[in-house]
Amino acid sequence: APPCVMCLAPATKQCSGCHAFWYCTRECQRKHWKSHKSECGQAKELQEMTPKKLLRDLDEREREFNVVTDLVRQHRQSSICKTVWVTRSGDMLRQDLEDARDLPGIKDQLDVLSGQPVVNQQATLNTLFSAAEGVSRAKSLAYFQKTLPVKERLKDLARQDDERGTTTVRPSDGQQGFGVALPGAQDGAAAANAAELGAVSAEAAA
């Protein structure tokens, strides 16, 4: 099966409405439904991923990542409240928090703060989520870097389609398509879901 459209992990289930998208979990399908519900069940072309569409999706993920990052940066510059971070969501956030706890220096800081957990609750939260934000950003940037050769290949295919008046497709049923492989979740740090980035506040995280 193709990778999950949200996190690029190996997918196990397909959208029952249009059969155009694959998901690894019900949670990823639920998140994607916010944007997918308006197009689900439309014409057959939605069941086939073209180079242009996949390229647009990849570009949109990176654009959203940059927009959210810039919004949080501006907020920190203009607001008294600094406890807002850019993180990934769901299982990926939990993984980033675990990775952040093991970072050199962060583990020592958290160990010290844990000596007085009630008094240091806010400091612990700030330390952990600030570190998790760095982990999330590193994974997202690594993912975007890995997609560069993929995007170049997609541009070539899209250009060929324009020149020849053809439409190259990647069938949604997992059959052999135009031969472009996205970096998968198994690539570890490179597997990021930039589209699901969110601004997490201290109140929401508590």
C-alpha positions as CSV (number, residue, x, y, z in Angstrom):
1,A,0.0,0.0,0.0
2,P,1.1,3.6,-0.4
3,P,2.3,5.5,2.6
4,C,-0.1,7.3,5.0
5,V,-1.0,10.7,3.5
6,M,-0.6,12.4,6.8
7,C,2.6,11.0,8.4
8,L,4.0,8.8,5.6
9,A,4.1,5.7,7.8
10,P,3.1,2.4,6.2
11,A,-0.6,2.6,5.6
12,T,-3.2,-0.1,6.4
13,K,-6.5,1.5,5.5
14,Q,-8.1,3.4,2.7
15,C,-10.7,6.1,2.5
16,S,-13.9,4.2,2.0
17,G,-15.5,7.2,0.2
18,C,-13.2,7.8,-2.7
19,H,-10.4,5.3,-2.2
20,A,-7.9,8.0,-3.1
21,F,-6.0,8.3,0.2
22,W,-4.4,5.8,2.6
23,Y,-3.9,6.1,6.3
24,C,-1.9,4.2,9.0
25,T,-4.4,4.9,11.8
26,R,-7.9,6.2,12.4
27,E,-6.4,9.2,14.1
28,C,-4.5,10.2,10.9
29,Q,-7.7,9.7,8.9
30,R,-9.6,11.9,11.3
31,K,-7.1,14.7,11.0
32,H,-7.0,14.5,7.2
33,W,-10.8,14.6,7.0
34,K,-10.8,18.3,7.9
35,S,-9.5,19.1,4.5
36,H,-10.6,16.0,2.6
37,K,-14.3,16.1,3.3
38,S,-15.0,18.8,0.7
39,E,-13.5,16.6,-2.1
40,C,-14.2,13.1,-0.9
41,G,-16.5,11.2,-3.3
42,Q,-15.9,13.4,-6.3
43,A,-14.8,12.4,-9.8
44,K,-12.5,9.5,-10.5
45,E,-9.5,11.7,-11.0
46,L,-9.4,12.1,-7.2
47,Q,-8.5,8.5,-7.0
48,E,-5.3,9.0,-8.9
49,M,-2.3,11.1,-7.7
50,T,-0.6,13.1,-10.4
51,P,2.9,14.6,-10.2
52,K,1.4,18.1,-10.0
53,K,-1.0,17.2,-7.2
54,L,1.7,15.5,-5.1
55,L,4.1,18.4,-5.7
56,R,1.4,20.8,-4.6
57,D,0.8,18.7,-1.4
58,L,4.5,18.7,-0.6
59,D,4.8,22.4,-1.2
60,E,1.8,23.1,0.9
61,R,3.2,21.2,3.9
62,E,6.3,23.2,3.8
63,R,4.4,26.4,3.4
64,E,2.2,25.7,6.4
65,F,5.3,24.8,8.5
66,N,6.9,28.2,7.6
67,V,3.7,30.1,8.3
68,V,3.1,28.6,11.7
69,T,6.8,29.0,12.7
70,D,6.7,32.7,11.7
71,L,3.5,33.3,13.5
72,V,4.9,31.9,16.8
73,R,8.1,33.8,16.3
74,Q,6.1,37.1,15.9
75,H,4.0,36.2,18.9
76,R,7.1,35.7,21.1
77,Q,8.5,39.1,20.0
78,S,5.3,41.0,20.7
79,S,3.7,39.2,23.6
80,I,4.5,39.0,27.3
81,C,3.5,35.3,27.3
82,K,6.3,33.3,25.8
83,T,4.9,29.9,26.5
84,V,3.8,29.1,23.0
85,W,5.7,26.5,20.9
86,V,5.5,25.0,17.5
87,T,5.2,21.2,17.8
88,R,3.9,18.2,15.8
89,S,0.8,16.5,17.0
90,G,-0.5,13.2,18.3
91,D,1.9,10.3,18.5
92,M,4.6,12.4,16.9
93,L,4.4,14.9,19.7
94,R,4.7,12.2,22.3
95,Q,7.8,10.8,20.5
96,D,9.3,14.3,20.3
97,L,8.8,14.9,24.0
98,E,10.5,11.5,24.7
99,D,13.4,12.5,22.5
100,A,13.6,15.9,24.1
101,R,13.9,14.4,27.6
102,D,17.0,12.5,26.4
103,L,18.8,15.5,25.0
104,P,22.2,16.4,26.5
105,G,21.6,19.0,29.3
106,I,17.8,18.7,29.2
107,K,17.7,15.5,31.1
108,D,19.9,17.0,33.8
109,Q,17.7,20.1,34.0
110,L,14.6,18.0,34.3
111,D,16.1,15.9,37.0
112,V,16.9,19.0,39.1
113,L,13.5,20.4,38.6
114,S,11.8,17.1,39.6
115,G,13.2,17.6,43.1
116,Q,10.4,20.1,43.7
117,P,7.7,19.2,41.2
118,V,5.0,21.5,42.4
119,V,7.2,24.6,42.7
120,N,8.9,23.9,39.4
121,Q,5.9,22.8,37.4
122,Q,6.0,25.8,35.0
123,A,9.7,25.7,34.6
124,T,9.6,21.9,33.8
125,L,6.9,22.6,31.2
126,N,8.9,25.4,29.6
127,T,12.1,23.4,29.5
128,L,10.5,20.2,28.1
129,F,8.3,21.9,25.4
130,S,11.1,24.3,24.3
131,A,13.3,21.2,23.8
132,A,10.5,19.3,22.0
133,E,10.0,22.3,19.7
134,G,13.7,22.0,18.7
135,V,13.3,18.3,18.1
136,S,10.2,18.8,16.0
137,R,11.8,21.5,13.9
138,A,14.9,19.4,13.2
139,K,12.8,16.4,12.1
140,S,10.6,18.6,9.9
141,L,13.6,20.3,8.2
142,A,15.2,16.9,7.7
143,Y,12.0,15.7,6.1
144,F,11.8,18.7,3.7
145,Q,15.5,18.1,2.8
146,K,14.7,14.5,1.9
147,T,11.8,15.5,-0.3
148,L,14.0,17.8,-2.5
149,P,15.1,15.1,-5.0
150,V,11.5,13.8,-5.0
151,K,10.2,17.2,-5.9
152,E,12.7,17.6,-8.7
153,R,11.5,14.3,-10.1
154,L,7.9,15.4,-9.8
155,K,8.7,18.7,-11.6
156,D,10.3,16.7,-14.5
157,L,7.2,14.5,-14.8
158,A,4.8,17.4,-14.6
159,R,6.8,19.2,-17.3
160,Q,6.8,16.1,-19.5
161,D,3.0,15.9,-19.1
162,D,2.6,19.5,-20.1
163,E,4.8,19.0,-23.2
164,R,3.2,15.8,-24.3
165,G,-0.4,16.6,-23.3
166,T,-0.4,13.5,-21.1
167,T,-1.4,12.7,-17.5
168,T,1.0,10.5,-15.5
169,V,-0.8,9.0,-12.5
170,R,0.1,7.1,-9.4
171,P,-2.8,4.7,-8.8
172,S,-4.2,4.9,-5.3
173,D,-4.6,1.1,-5.1
174,G,-0.8,0.7,-4.6
175,Q,0.0,-0.6,-8.1
176,Q,3.1,0.5,-9.9
177,G,2.7,4.2,-10.9
178,F,5.2,6.9,-11.8
179,G,7.9,5.5,-9.5
180,V,8.4,8.3,-7.0
181,A,9.0,7.2,-3.5
182,L,8.5,9.6,-0.6
183,P,10.7,9.4,2.5
184,G,8.9,7.1,4.9
185,A,8.3,7.2,8.7
186,Q,10.9,4.4,9.0
187,D,13.5,7.0,8.1
188,G,13.3,8.2,11.7
189,A,14.2,11.8,12.1
190,A,13.3,12.6,8.5
191,A,9.7,11.5,9.0
192,A,7.7,14.6,10.0
193,N,4.2,15.7,9.4
194,A,4.6,19.4,8.9
195,A,1.0,19.8,7.9
196,E,-0.1,18.9,11.4
197,L,2.1,21.4,13.2
198,G,0.3,23.4,15.8
199,A,1.0,26.2,18.3
200,V,0.9,24.6,21.7
201,S,0.4,26.8,24.7
202,A,1.4,26.1,28.3
203,E,-2.3,26.0,29.3
204,A,-3.2,23.5,26.6
205,A,-0.2,21.3,27.3
206,A,-0.8,21.1,31.1
